């Protein structure tokens, strides 16, 4: 080994890094450093050398303390030296080098001290260890060639000036594990254009993006404060989700031009007040899923009511997700608990509109004495189930499609409600229902639908929530519900069972339940209950998902949409470049994934001269499934999609009869497996179906409710594809694993 080179290297290191406090001194023929101020002992440890670095051996760990100044190109640090793991990158350990372009650190390193890479002006990339929890102060300051950095998902804090003056850095993805920023993290990163704010951060610190090149930034709902000089002076669009987020206005937005920057925030928010006070242009957040919030509005639907109480109860008692926990903090103590639940209940009871939700009956009561949920097994979806569901979905859309209006249905919701009902049918009534519901016997259908229901995602960025309930008249002389019917629907569909008086209070209770389960999107499902009504079976579905690739503000422009009657209307059109597209006979379609890739939005555009209704009637379950299953890729798929909100309301009795389910609506229908009644009759009076969809830049929110009203009395090569959805089209939200539509509809006109 060339000891002269080693000694010279160490001497040069001491000269080039005068900030390092350790002083080299001879000890027994080798060198030693003064005690590391970061270590908790005061022993002297000998300096030793690797191939191109200097280290100290503490016996149980190796600390890299310096590197030789003549190293260039790539530097790879081993995971151990003489069998001892390399665990620490010391203060200024790699700092001041002008030649190294790449450094690879082993995953054995768990601690990096401040200034580790300070002033490495040639450094372009670093592989950081996967187990570190901190990027310390000035870690990469003045690394002016650093082009990319992958921050491990174990990192919890990023220190003062950690990436300051990294002028070549263009994009940074910060994991949600980060909960603490110190000041000036990206100060003077002039070419930085993309950076995200993680969900665990509550404050944007002083100088965070000062003099950076970021022009658009979204401040998420977890952030409550933006400090002095935190934002770049060239900012053009500032989106703030949290209504209570405040900004330090002592320096008047710190040089940001009020003629250039637009502030986007919820109605009534502090940021909009700031914009008005200081003359900034402002916009409201698009879509009601991003709209203003109220104290107690735990589901963030812009309304404070019983839905929020149900949401908070589920959060506390069942550990289910809650949309806006910060708004559920009724007493403002920083935590969401039973005290907030008590305050919320009191606030609602004191208001005029509150009606307590009905209590679910126990299975040991008079109606269902001795009934326990059946132990069941599901059935994985196969081609038989997929085609059966597609057949039902397509037939229902064909029956409801109307060229003169927008239609939006949830075949999945209708299937859940009708399958529960079919569990009480027998004889020819049951056979007809099974045929209409895709041709599967109800026992097998239960197993398929159970697996489909429990496998739905429930993530913040993508969720599909299914709820079922059965409301029965609290009068055993008029109706005596059978145990097996309750057992099946409790087991396969998770149905809540309610006893009720079927009066005006019950109407209000049912509507409150629906409103709660649809996050307020569908506030009312029924207007009244007839004197003959003895049971109501209800399903609700709530879909809420963000696009995998969201639309930027610059991607939205006003355009023309030609409605089915030829009227040309102005619409907000969203433009995007996609990866996938669909083709079929007489149509092309866009295929846009939601976050998590479990669901996708499909927009199918019929050829010119073919209406959406005509196209639907030409489809078969096989052709629709083939189109959805065989999505194609192209180098560029340019799509145009209008923003829209559609509400739809239909009573499906005529449609279901036309599909072949006639006996179920006949006073002499056979629902003998469901219950016995005083009249000897039990039949479907109405099937009420209501839906709503909101589609905007950030994603899609859709809800559906299906209510089955039971009566006991008389009644009745480089390729480029352009898909411009600027005229009537068919659309769907589909399960990407099975290609089964959850929602389907036609957009014949842009709603005003």
Residue pairs with C-beta under 8 A, 6 or more apart in sequence:
6 49
9 54
9 68
9 69
9 70
10 24
10 31
10 47
10 49
10 54
10 66
11 24
12 68
12 69
12 70
13 20
13 54
13 66
13 67
13 68
13 69
14 20
14 23
14 24
16 69
16 96
17 66
17 92
17 95
17 96
19 92
19 115
20 66
20 91
20 92
21 34
21 37
22 33
22 34
22 36
22 65
23 33
23 34
24 31
24 32
24 33
24 47
25 31
25 32
25 34
26 32
27 44
27 46
30 46
30 47
30 48
31 46
31 47
32 44
32 45
32 46
32 47
33 44
33 45
33 47
33 56
33 65
34 44
35 41
35 42
35 43
35 44
36 45
36 56
36 63
36 65
36 90
38 90
38 91
38 113
39 58
45 56
45 57
45 58
46 56
46 57
47 54
47 55
47 56
47 65
48 54
48 55
48 56
48 57
48 81
49 55
50 78
50 81
52 67
52 68
52 71
52 75
53 64
53 66
53 67
53 68
53 75
53 77
54 64
54 65
54 66
54 67
54 68
55 62
55 63
55 64
55 65
55 81
55 86
56 62
56 63
56 65
57 81
57 82
57 84
59 84
60 84
61 84
61 85
61 86
61 87
61 88
62 80
62 81
62 84
62 85
62 86
62 87
62 88
63 87
63 88
63 89
63 90
64 77
64 86
64 88
64 89
64 90
64 93
64 94
65 90
65 93
66 90
66 92
66 93
67 75
67 93
67 94
67 97
67 100
69 96
69 97
70 99
71 97
71 99
71 100
72 99
72 100
72 101
72 122
73 99
73 100
73 101
73 102
74 100
74 101
74 102
74 103
74 104
75 94
75 100
75 102
75 103
75 104
76 103
76 104
77 86
77 103
77 104
77 105
77 106
77 109
78 86
78 106
79 85
79 86
79 106
79 107
79 108
80 86
80 108
85 108
86 106
86 108
86 109
87 108
87 109
87 110
87 111
88 109
88 110
88 111
88 112
88 113
89 105
89 109
89 111
89 112
89 113
89 116
90 113
90 116
91 113
91 114
91 115
91 116
92 113
92 114
92 115
92 116
92 118
93 113
93 116
94 100
94 103
94 116
94 117
94 120
95 115
95 116
95 117
95 118
95 119
95 120
96 118
96 119
96 120
97 119
97 120
97 122
97 123
98 120
98 121
98 122
99 122
100 120
100 122
100 123
101 122
101 123
101 124
101 125
101 145
102 123
102 124
102 125
102 126
103 117
103 120
103 123
103 125
103 126
103 127
104 126
104 127
105 126
105 127
105 128
105 129
106 129
107 129
107 130
107 131
108 129
109 129
109 131
109 132
110 129
110 131
110 132
110 133
111 132
111 134
112 128
112 129
112 132
112 134
112 135
112 136
112 139
113 136
114 136
114 137
114 138
114 139
114 159
115 136
115 137
115 138
115 139
115 141
116 136
116 139
117 123
117 126
117 139
117 140
117 143
118 138
118 139
118 140
118 141
118 142
118 143
119 141
119 142
119 143
120 140
120 143
121 142
121 143
121 144
121 145
122 145
123 140
123 143
123 145
123 146
124 145
124 146
124 147
124 148
124 168
125 146
125 147
125 148
125 149
126 140
126 146
126 149
127 150
128 135
128 149
128 150
128 151
128 152
129 152
130 152
130 154
131 152
131 154
132 152
132 154
132 155
133 154
133 155
133 156
133 157
134 155
134 156
134 157
134 158
134 159
135 151
135 155
135 157
135 158
135 159
135 162
136 159
136 162
137 159
137 160
137 161
137 162
137 182
138 159
138 160
138 161
138 162
138 164
139 159
139 162
139 163
140 146
140 149
140 162
140 163
140 166
141 161
141 162
141 163
141 164
141 165
141 166
142 164
142 165
142 166
143 163
143 166
144 165
144 166
144 167
144 168
145 168
146 163
146 166
146 168
146 169
147 168
147 169
147 170
148 169
148 171
149 163
149 169
149 172
150 173
151 158
151 172
151 173
151 174
151 175
151 178
152 175
153 175
153 176
153 177
154 177
155 175
155 177
155 178
156 177
156 178
156 179
156 180
157 178
157 179
157 180
157 181
157 182
158 174
158 178
158 180
158 181
158 182
158 185
159 182
159 185
160 182
160 183
160 184
160 185
161 182
161 183
161 184
161 185
161 187
162 182
162 185
163 169
163 172
163 185
163 186
163 189
164 184
164 185
164 186
164 187
164 188
164 189
165 187
165 188
165 189
166 186
166 189
166 192
167 188
167 189
167 190
167 191
168 191
169 186
169 189
169 191
169 192
170 191
170 192
170 193
170 194
171 192
171 193
171 194
171 195
172 186
172 192
172 194
172 195
172 196
173 196
174 195
174 196
174 197
174 198
175 198
176 198
176 199
176 200
177 198
177 200
178 198
178 200
178 201
179 198
179 200
179 201
180 201
181 201
181 203
181 204
181 205
181 208
182 205
183 205
183 206
183 207
183 208
183 227
184 205
184 206
184 207
184 208
184 210
185 205
185 207
185 208
186 192
186 195
186 208
186 209
186 212
187 207
187 208
187 209
187 210
187 211
187 212
188 210
188 211
188 212
189 209
189 211
189 212
189 213
190 211
190 212
190 213
191 213
192 209
192 212
192 213
192 214
193 213
193 214
193 215
194 214
195 209
195 212
195 214
195 217
196 218
197 204
197 217
197 218
197 219
197 220
197 223
199 220
199 222
200 222
201 222
201 223
202 222
202 223
202 224
202 225
203 223
203 224
203 225
203 226
203 227
204 219
204 223
204 225
204 226
204 227
204 230
204 231
205 227
205 230
206 227
206 228
206 229
206 230
207 228
207 229
207 230
208 227
208 230
208 231
209 217
209 230
209 231
209 232
210 229
210 230
210 231
210 232
210 233
210 254
211 232
211 233
212 232
213 232
213 234
214 232
214 234
214 235
215 232
215 234
215 235
215 236
215 237
216 235
216 236
216 237
216 238
216 239
216 552
216 553
217 231
217 235
217 237
217 238
217 239
218 239
218 241
219 226
219 238
219 239
219 240
219 241
219 242
219 245
220 241
220 242
221 241
221 242
221 324
221 326
222 242
222 326
223 240
223 241
223 242
223 245
224 242
224 244
224 245
224 246
225 245
225 246
225 247
225 248
226 240
226 245
226 246
226 247
226 248
227 248
228 248
228 250
228 251
228 254
229 251
229 254
230 248
230 254
231 238
231 253
231 254
231 256
232 256
233 254
233 255
233 256
233 257
234 256
234 260
235 256
235 260
235 261
236 260
236 261
236 262
237 261
237 262
237 264
237 553
238 261
238 262
238 263
238 264
238 271
239 264
239 265
239 285
240 263
240 264
240 265
240 269
240 271
241 265
241 266
241 285
241 290
242 269
242 326
243 265
243 266
243 268
243 269
243 270
243 292
243 293
244 269
244 270
244 326
245 265
245 269
245 270
245 271
246 270
247 253
247 270
247 271
247 274
249 274
249 277
249 278
252 278
253 261
253 278
253 280
258 278
258 279
258 280
258 281
261 280
261 281
262 280
262 281
262 282
262 283
263 271
263 272
263 274
263 275
263 280
263 281
263 282
263 283
264 282
264 283
264 284
264 285
264 553
265 271
265 272
265 275
265 282
265 284
265 285
266 272
266 284
266 285
266 290
266 291
266 292
266 293
267 284
267 291
267 292
268 292
269 292
271 282
272 282
274 280
275 281
275 282
276 282
284 291
285 291
286 643
286 696
286 697
286 698
287 694
287 696
287 697
287 698
287 701
288 301
288 302
288 694
288 701
289 300
289 544
289 694
289 696
289 698
289 699
289 701
290 696
290 698
291 302
292 302
293 300
293 302
293 324
293 327
294 302
294 303
294 304
294 327
295 304
295 327
295 330
296 304
296 308
296 327
296 328
296 330
296 344
296 347
297 303
297 304
297 308
297 324
297 327
298 308
298 311
298 312
298 315
298 322
298 323
298 324
298 325
298 327
298 328
298 344
299 307
299 308
299 311
299 322
299 323
299 324
299 519
299 520
300 323
300 324
300 327
301 307
301 519
301 520
301 521
302 520
303 520
304 347
304 348
305 348
305 353
305 354
305 515
305 520
306 348
306 354
306 355
306 357
306 512
306 515
306 516
307 512
307 515
307 516
307 519
307 520
308 328
308 344
309 341
309 344
309 345
309 348
309 357
309 516
310 357
310 516
310 517
311 322
311 323
311 328
311 516
311 519
312 322
312 328
312 336
312 340
312 341
312 344
313 341
314 320
314 322
315 321
315 322
315 325
315 328
315 336
316 336
316 337
316 338
316 341
320 458
321 458
321 460
321 463
322 328
322 336
323 519
325 336
328 336
328 340
328 344
329 335
329 336
329 340
330 339
330 340
330 343
330 344
330 347
331 339
331 340
331 343
333 339
348 354
349 356
355 505
355 508
355 509
355 512
357 509
357 512
357 513
357 516
358 498
358 499
358 500
358 506
358 509
358 513
359 498
360 496
360 497
360 498
361 367
361 368
361 497
361 498
361 499
363 370
363 371
363 372
363 373
363 486
363 490
363 497
364 370
364 371
365 499
366 476
367 472
367 476
367 480
367 481
367 486
367 497
367 499
368 481
368 483
368 486
368 497
369 483
370 483
371 483
371 486
371 487
371 490
372 487
373 487
373 490
373 491
374 487
374 488
374 490
374 491
374 492
375 491
376 446
376 447
376 450
376 491
376 492
377 447
378 447
378 448
378 450
378 451
378 454
379 385
379 444
379 447
379 448
379 450
379 451
380 451
381 448
381 451
381 452
381 737
381 738
381 740
384 440
385 438
385 440
385 448
385 738
386 625
386 738
386 739
386 740
387 438
387 621
387 622
387 625
388 437
388 438
388 439
388 440
388 445
389 411
389 415
389 438
389 738
389 740
389 741
390 621
390 624
390 625
390 739
390 740
390 741
391 438
391 439
391 621
392 411
392 414
392 415
392 436
392 437
392 438
393 411
393 412
393 740
393 741
393 744
394 616
394 619
394 620
394 621
394 624
395 436
395 659
396 409
396 411
396 414
396 652
396 655
396 659
396 744
397 407
397 409
397 411
397 616
397 744
397 745
397 746
398 616
398 617
399 654
399 655
399 656
399 658
399 659
400 407
400 409
400 650
400 652
400 655
401 407
401 612
401 613
401 616
401 617
401 746
402 613
402 746
402 748
403 564
403 611
403 612
403 613
403 614
403 728
403 748
404 564
404 565
404 748
405 748
405 749
406 646
406 648
406 745
406 746
406 747
406 748
406 749
406 751
407 648
407 745
407 746
408 646
408 647
408 648
408 691
408 692
408 693
408 702
408 743
408 744
408 745
409 648
409 650
409 689
409 691
409 704
409 743
409 744
409 745
410 541
410 689
410 691
410 702
410 704
410 706
410 742
410 743
410 744
411 741
411 742
411 743
411 744
412 466
412 541
412 704
412 740
412 741
412 742
412 743
413 539
413 540
413 541
413 689
413 691
413 704
413 705
413 706
414 539
414 652
414 687
414 689
414 706
415 437
415 449
416 449
416 453
416 466
416 468
416 493
416 539
416 541
416 706
417 468
417 537
417 538
417 539
417 687
417 706
417 707
417 708
418 433
418 436
418 437
418 656
418 687
418 706
418 708
419 437
419 442
419 445
419 446
419 449
419 493
420 468
420 470
420 489
420 493
420 495
420 537
420 539
420 708
421 433
421 537
421 664
421 671
421 674
421 684
421 708
421 710
422 430
422 433
422 434
422 437
422 442
422 445
423 442
423 446
423 485
423 488
423 489
423 492
423 673
423 674
424 482
424 485
424 671
424 673
424 674
424 675
425 433
425 442
425 664
425 669
425 670
425 671
425 673
425 674
426 670
426 671
426 672
426 673
427 670
427 672
428 663
428 670
429 663
429 664
429 669
429 670
429 671
430 442
430 670
430 673
432 660
432 661
432 662
432 663
432 664
433 442
433 661
433 664
434 440
434 441
434 442
434 445
435 660
435 661
436 656
436 659
436 660
436 661
437 445
438 445
440 448
446 488
446 492
447 492
449 492
449 493
450 491
450 492
450 493
452 740
453 466
453 493
453 494
456 463
456 464
456 465
456 466
457 463
457 464
457 596
457 598
458 464
458 465
459 595
459 596
461 545
461 546
461 594
461 595
461 596
462 544
462 545
462 546
462 594
462 595
462 596
462 598
462 599
463 542
463 543
463 544
463 545
464 541
464 542
464 543
464 599
464 742
465 517
465 541
465 542
466 494
466 539
466 540
466 541
467 494
467 496
467 517
467 539
467 540
468 489
468 493
468 494
468 495
468 496
468 537
468 538
468 539
468 540
469 495
469 496
469 497
469 498
469 513
469 537
469 538
470 486
470 489
470 495
470 496
470 497
470 498
470 535
470 536
470 537
470 538
471 498
471 500
471 502
471 506
471 510
471 535
471 536
471 537
471 538
472 479
472 481
472 497
472 498
472 499
472 500
472 534
472 535
472 675
473 479
473 500
473 501
473 502
473 533
473 534
473 535
474 499
474 500
474 501
474 502
477 678
478 534
478 677
478 678
478 712
479 534
479 535
479 675
479 676
479 677
479 678
479 682
479 712
480 675
480 676
480 677
481 535
481 674
481 675
482 673
482 674
482 675
482 676
484 673
485 673
485 674
485 675
486 497
489 495
490 497
495 537
498 509
500 506
500 509
500 510
502 529
502 533
502 534
503 529
504 528
506 529
507 526
507 527
507 528
507 529
510 525
510 526
510 536
510 538
510 707
511 523
511 524
511 525
511 526
513 538
514 522
514 523
514 524
514 525
514 538
514 540
514 705
515 522
515 523
515 524
517 540
517 542
517 705
518 540
518 542
518 692
518 703
518 704
518 705
519 542
519 544
519 701
519 703
521 542
521 692
521 694
521 701
521 702
521 703
522 540
522 690
522 691
522 692
522 703
522 704
522 705
525 538
525 688
525 690
525 705
525 707
526 536
526 688
526 707
526 709
529 536
529 709
530 685
530 709
530 711
530 715
531 713
532 685
532 711
532 712
532 713
532 714
532 715
533 685
533 709
533 710
533 711
533 712
534 675
534 677
534 682
534 710
534 711
534 712
535 674
535 675
535 682
535 709
535 710
536 707
536 708
536 709
536 710
537 707
537 708
537 710
538 705
538 706
538 707
538 708
539 704
539 705
539 706
540 703
540 704
540 705
541 702
541 703
541 704
541 705
541 742
542 702
542 703
543 599
543 700
543 701
543 702
543 703
543 733
543 742
543 743
544 699
544 700
544 701
544 702
545 594
545 595
545 596
545 599
545 699
545 700
545 701
546 594
546 595
546 698
546 699
547 592
547 593
547 594
547 595
547 698
547 699
547 700
548 592
548 593
548 594
548 595
548 596
548 597
549 576
549 578
549 592
549 593
550 697
550 698
550 699
551 574
551 575
551 576
551 697
551 698
552 697
553 697
555 574
555 575
555 576
555 697
556 572
556 573
556 574
556 575
556 643
556 697
557 572
557 573
557 575
558 570
558 571
558 572
558 573
559 570
559 571
559 572
559 573
559 640
559 642
559 726
560 568
560 569
560 570
560 571
560 726
561 568
561 569
561 570
561 571
561 573
561 642
561 726
561 727
561 749
561 750
562 568
562 569
562 726
562 727
563 569
563 727
563 728
563 748
563 749
563 750
564 611
564 612
564 728
564 748
564 749
565 749
567 749
569 749
569 750
571 642
571 643
571 644
571 726
571 750
572 642
572 643
573 640
573 641
573 642
573 643
573 726
574 640
574 641
574 642
574 643
574 697
575 638
575 639
575 640
576 592
576 638
576 639
576 641
577 636
577 637
577 638
577 639
578 590
578 591
578 592
578 637
578 638
578 639
579 633
579 634
579 637
580 591
580 592
580 593
580 631
580 632
580 633
580 637
581 588
581 589
581 590
581 591
581 631
581 632
581 633
581 634
581 637
581 639
581 721
581 723
582 588
582 589
582 590
582 591
582 602
582 604
582 627
582 628
582 631
582 632
583 589
583 627
583 632
584 604
584 623
584 626
584 627
585 618
585 623
586 606
586 607
586 610
586 615
586 618
587 604
587 605
587 606
587 607
587 610
587 615
587 627
588 604
588 605
588 721
588 723
589 602
589 603
589 604
589 605
589 627
589 723
590 601
590 602
590 603
590 637
590 639
590 641
590 723
590 725
591 600
591 601
591 602
591 631
592 600
592 601
592 603
592 639
592 641
593 599
593 600
593 736
594 600
594 601
594 699
594 700
595 699
597 736
598 735
598 736
598 737
599 733
599 734
599 735
599 736
599 742
600 733
600 734
600 736
601 695
601 700
601 731
601 732
601 733
602 628
602 731
602 732
602 733
602 734
603 639
603 641
603 723
603 725
603 729
603 730
603 731
604 615
604 627
604 729
604 730
604 731
604 732
605 723
605 724
605 725
605 727
605 729
606 612
606 614
606 615
606 728
606 729
606 730
611 728
612 728
612 729
612 730
612 746
612 747
612 748
613 746
615 730
616 730
616 746
625 739
628 734
628 739
629 739
634 719
634 720
634 721
635 718
635 719
635 720
636 719
636 720
636 721
637 720
637 721
637 723
638 720
638 721
638 722
638 723
639 723
639 724
639 725
640 723
640 724
640 725
640 726
641 695
641 725
642 725
642 726
642 747
642 750
643 695
643 696
643 697
644 693
644 695
644 747
644 750
644 751
645 692
645 693
645 694
645 695
645 751
646 691
646 692
646 693
646 745
646 747
646 751
647 690
647 691
647 692
648 689
648 690
648 691
648 692
648 745
649 689
649 690
649 691
650 689
650 690
651 686
651 687
651 688
651 689
652 687
652 688
652 689
652 706
653 665
653 684
653 686
653 687
656 664
656 665
656 687
657 665
663 669
663 670
664 671
664 683
664 684
665 683
665 684
665 685
665 716
666 683
667 681
667 683
667 713
667 714
667 715
668 681
668 683
669 681
669 682
669 683
669 684
671 682
671 683
671 710
672 682
674 682
674 710
675 682
677 712
678 712
679 712
679 713
681 711
681 712
681 713
681 714
682 710
682 711
682 712
683 710
683 711
683 715
684 708
684 709
684 710
684 711
685 709
685 710
685 711
685 715
685 716
686 707
686 708
686 709
687 706
687 707
687 708
687 709
688 705
688 706
688 707
688 709
689 704
689 705
689 706
689 707
690 704
690 705
691 702
691 703
691 704
691 705
691 743
691 745
692 702
692 703
692 704
693 700
693 701
693 702
693 743
693 745
694 700
694 701
694 702
700 733
702 733
702 743
704 743
725 747
728 746
728 747
728 748
728 749
729 746
729 747
730 744
730 745
730 746
731 744
731 745
731 746
731 747
732 741
732 742
732 743
732 744
732 745
733 741
733 742
733 743
734 740
734 741
734 742
735 741
735 742
